[in-house]
Amino acid sequence: MSTPDLNALLSRLGLDAVNAGSWSGSQGFSRGAPGTLINVRNPANGTLIAQVRPAGLPEYEDVIVSATQAAAAWREVPAPKRGEAVRLLGEELRRHKQDLGTLVSLENGKILAEGLGEVQEMIDIADFAVGQSRMLYGLSMHSERPQHRMSEQWHPLGVVGIISAFNFPVAVWAWNASLGAICGNACVWKPSPKTPLAALAVQQLCIKVMEANKLPPIFQLFIDGGTELATRFVEDRRVALVSFTGSTEVGRKVGERVAARLGKSLLELGGNNAVIVDETANLDLATAAIVFGAVGTAGQRCTSTRRVFVHKAIAAQLEERLIHAYKQVRIGDPLENGTLMGPLIDPGAVQRYLAAIQAVRAAGGELLYGGNALKGAGNFVEPAIVRASNDWPIVQSETFAPILYVIPVDSLAAAIEAQNASAHGLSSALFTDRLQNAEAFLSAAGSDCGIANINLGTSGAEIGGAFGGEKDTGGGRESGSDAWKAYMRRQTNTVNWSRELPLAQGIDFKT
């Protein structure tokens, strides 16, 4: 694909590029106050794409007040009609899929296929949410008292706060916002300052849909150039739920601050995901899944494959296959056809990659492939394969980069134990052709992760299942299944339609 006309691209998405790449705000979200501009650079070549002015405190207050008012109006709208609004947004995303996916790749560095896939994920969750809007079910229960009826129902929370990370600059917002909207909430989004343009483009599409259909402005956004407004956002009692995606270190602080005000939090934090390959595995499948899991998005997914536990009987064979596959990985411009791995997000990520390689070498790791930063423009590195030991501190750390640790094991039991020794518990996978091994992996004594797959990799979850993990991954669940319940409050109702007042537990209390 040729380099797109940036100004035309931004214009089609509702953003007007002026002054050789600077960008000022637009209606419906904060224009920002005078101050330091955020420089948005293409990670593939370092060129300045645009400049964005972050919000100030007055703009933040405008957004929260507006969202609070919108939530009060939106909760009165019947849920199926809320679903119709999300359907219309999904149609708008379909119309702009190519442009928005291209902008994601330009700003984030993931290859175009992944950028388009991210927008498709937004469309998919919108479709899911439309159906869910007619299925916000409660339960009915039998009362122990005669002529009483018990049931539960679900009500909106109010304002849902969404803090997203750079690696999925739009999809994670959609997971939260689509479900949050059909549940009757207004959603306020604080995107990563590393990828603000894609967020602003999505916000413009939201404004277009809501204004065209005379609906409340339930989708709102502000951009924080530092941490001051983000901290205020997390501590703001007007924000009923804070959904945070990011590192475990920051997520722990977010959870503590929200808990201190007895708010609700939904935490999607780090991962140190493992693939287990037993002696019966189909190595064609395993190799392809491991390479995509480790190399996709340049290893900057929370579900990226970071560890491979392989049975010693086939370890040499798998290593040979992986090295051969890595040699075929084309690194370069994410918008070019045939590119399989783009750049890391910024120079700091490159330095963290190099520091991890150095730590592996110091621990005694054997570098089987890669391990170097590439010279020239852009934040490019080689994907690395390292023969390592699971107990090394660097192996037990999440490095957001394409470093794969290969660890030979004697048995499936040893592999599961080593996999579960990680502080994180997000995604896991086993490659096997043995039914007993598959069932052991999926049993209560098997993988302790929120996601456990058989004969497919750790990366690339579908929206139909709830997404999230355990332990230091935070315990949150987003997207499919019954994840909608996180965006609502449960209310138990008891109706007495008798002419008596019997008390529960048979208590006799007569005056």
Secondary structure as the mmCIF struct_conf table of DSSP 4:
data_model
#
loop_
_struct_conf.conf_type_id
_struct_conf.id
_struct_conf.beg_label_comp_id
_struct_conf.beg_label_asym_id
_struct_conf.beg_label_seq_id
_struct_conf.end_label_comp_id
_struct_conf.end_label_asym_id
_struct_conf.end_label_seq_id
HELX_LH_PP_P HELX_LH_PP_P1 SER A 2 PRO A 4
HELX_RH_AL_P HELX_RH_AL_P1 LEU A 6 ARG A 12
TURN_TY1_P TURN_TY1_P1 LEU A 13 GLY A 14
STRN STRN1 VAL A 18 VAL A 18
TURN_TY1_P TURN_TY1_P2 ASN A 19 GLY A 21
STRN STRN2 SER A 22 TRP A 23
TURN_TY1_P TURN_TY1_P3 GLN A 27 GLY A 28
BEND BEND1 PHE A 29 PHE A 29
BEND BEND2 PRO A 34 GLY A 35
HELX_LH_PP_P HELX_LH_PP_P2 THR A 36 LEU A 37
STRN STRN3 ILE A 38 ARG A 41
TURN_TY1_P TURN_TY1_P4 PRO A 43 ASN A 45
STRN STRN4 LEU A 48 VAL A 52
HELX_LH_PP_P HELX_LH_PP_P3 ARG A 53 ALA A 55
HELX_RH_AL_P HELX_RH_AL_P2 LEU A 57 TRP A 74
TURN_TY1_P TURN_TY1_P5 ARG A 75 GLU A 76
BEND BEND3 VAL A 77 VAL A 77
HELX_RH_AL_P HELX_RH_AL_P3 ALA A 79 ARG A 95
TURN_TY1_P TURN_TY1_P6 HIS A 96 HIS A 96
HELX_RH_AL_P HELX_RH_AL_P4 LYS A 97 ASN A 108
HELX_RH_AL_P HELX_RH_AL_P5 LEU A 112 GLN A 132
TURN_TY1_P TURN_TY1_P7 SER A 133 ARG A 134
STRN STRN5 SER A 140 HIS A 142
BEND BEND4 GLU A 144 ARG A 145
TURN_TY1_P TURN_TY1_P8 PRO A 146 GLN A 147
STRN STRN6 HIS A 148 PRO A 156
BEND BEND5 GLY A 158 GLY A 158
STRN STRN7 VAL A 159 ILE A 163
TURN_TY1_P TURN_TY1_P9 PHE A 166 ASN A 167
BEND BEND6 PHE A 168 PHE A 168
TURN_TY1_P TURN_TY1_P10 PRO A 169 VAL A 170
HELX_RH_AL_P HELX_RH_AL_P6 ALA A 171 ILE A 182
TURN_TY1_P TURN_TY1_P11 CYS A 183 GLY A 184
STRN STRN8 ALA A 186 LYS A 190
TURN_TY1_P TURN_TY1_P12 PRO A 193 LYS A 194
BEND BEND7 THR A 195 THR A 195
HELX_RH_AL_P HELX_RH_AL_P7 PRO A 196 ALA A 212
TURN_TY1_P TURN_TY1_P13 ASN A 213 LYS A 214
STRN STRN9 PHE A 219 LEU A 221
BEND BEND8 GLY A 225 THR A 227
HELX_RH_AL_P HELX_RH_AL_P8 GLU A 228 GLU A 235
TURN_TY1_P TURN_TY1_P14 ARG A 237 ARG A 238
STRN STRN10 LEU A 241 THR A 245
BEND BEND9 GLY A 246 GLY A 246
HELX_RH_AL_P HELX_RH_AL_P9 THR A 248 ALA A 260
TURN_TY1_P TURN_TY1_P15 ARG A 261 LEU A 262
STRN STRN11 LYS A 264 GLU A 268
STRN STRN12 ASN A 273 VAL A 277
TURN_TY1_P TURN_TY1_P16 GLU A 279 THR A 280
HELX_RH_AL_P HELX_RH_AL_P10 LEU A 283 VAL A 295
HELX_RH_3T_P HELX_RH_3T_P1 GLY A 296 GLY A 299
BEND BEND10 ARG A 301 ARG A 301
TURN_TY1_P TURN_TY1_P17 CYS A 302 THR A 303
STRN STRN13 THR A 305 HIS A 311
TURN_TY1_P TURN_TY1_P18 LYS A 312 ILE A 314
HELX_RH_AL_P HELX_RH_AL_P11 ALA A 315 LYS A 327
TURN_TY1_P TURN_TY1_P19 GLN A 328 GLN A 328
STRN STRN14 ILE A 331 ILE A 331
BEND BEND11 GLY A 332 GLY A 332
TURN_TY1_P TURN_TY1_P20 PRO A 334 LEU A 335
BEND BEND12 GLU A 336 GLU A 336
TURN_TY1_P TURN_TY1_P21 ASN A 337 GLY A 338
STRN STRN15 MET A 341 MET A 341
BEND BEND13 ILE A 345 ASP A 346
HELX_RH_AL_P HELX_RH_AL_P12 PRO A 347 ALA A 363
TURN_TY1_P TURN_TY1_P22 GLY A 364 GLY A 364
STRN STRN16 GLU A 366 TYR A 369
STRN STRN17 ALA A 373 ALA A 373
HELX_LH_PP_P HELX_LH_PP_P4 LEU A 374 LEU A 374
BEND BEND14 LYS A 375 GLY A 378
STRN STRN18 VAL A 381 VAL A 381
STRN STRN19 ALA A 384 ARG A 387
TURN_TY1_P TURN_TY1_P23 ASN A 390 ASP A 391
BEND BEND15 TRP A 392 TRP A 392
TURN_TY1_P TURN_TY1_P24 PRO A 393 GLN A 396
BEND BEND16 SER A 397 SER A 397
BEND BEND17 PHE A 400 PRO A 402
STRN STRN20 ILE A 403 VAL A 409
BEND BEND18 ASP A 410 ASP A 410
HELX_RH_AL_P HELX_RH_AL_P13 LEU A 412 ASN A 420
TURN_TY1_P TURN_TY1_P25 ALA A 421 ALA A 421
BEND BEND19 SER A 422 ALA A 423
STRN STRN21 HIS A 424 GLY A 425
BEND BEND20 LEU A 426 LEU A 426
STRN STRN22 SER A 427 PHE A 431
BEND BEND21 ASP A 433 ASP A 433
HELX_RH_AL_P HELX_RH_AL_P14 LEU A 435 LEU A 442
BEND BEND22 SER A 443 SER A 443
TURN_TY1_P TURN_TY1_P26 ALA A 444 ALA A 445
BEND BEND23 GLY A 446 GLY A 446
BEND BEND24 CYS A 449 GLY A 450
STRN STRN23 ILE A 451 ILE A 454
BEND BEND25 ASN A 455 LEU A 456
BEND BEND26 THR A 458 SER A 459
TURN_TY1_P TURN_TY1_P27 ILE A 463 GLY A 464
BEND BEND27 GLY A 465 GLY A 465
STRN STRN24 ALA A 466 PHE A 467
STRN STRN25 GLU A 470 LYS A 471
TURN_TY1_P TURN_TY1_P28 ASP A 472 THR A 473
BEND BEND28 GLY A 475 GLY A 475
STRN STRN26 GLU A 478 SER A 479
BEND BEND29 GLY A 480 GLY A 480
TURN_TY1_P TURN_TY1_P29 SER A 481 ASP A 482
HELX_RH_3T_P HELX_RH_3T_P2 ALA A 483 TYR A 487
STRN STRN27 MET A 488 ASN A 496
BEND BEND30 SER A 498 GLU A 500
HELX_LH_PP_P HELX_LH_PP_P5 PRO A 502 LEU A 503
HELX_RH_3T_P HELX_RH_3T_P3 ALA A 504 GLY A 506
#
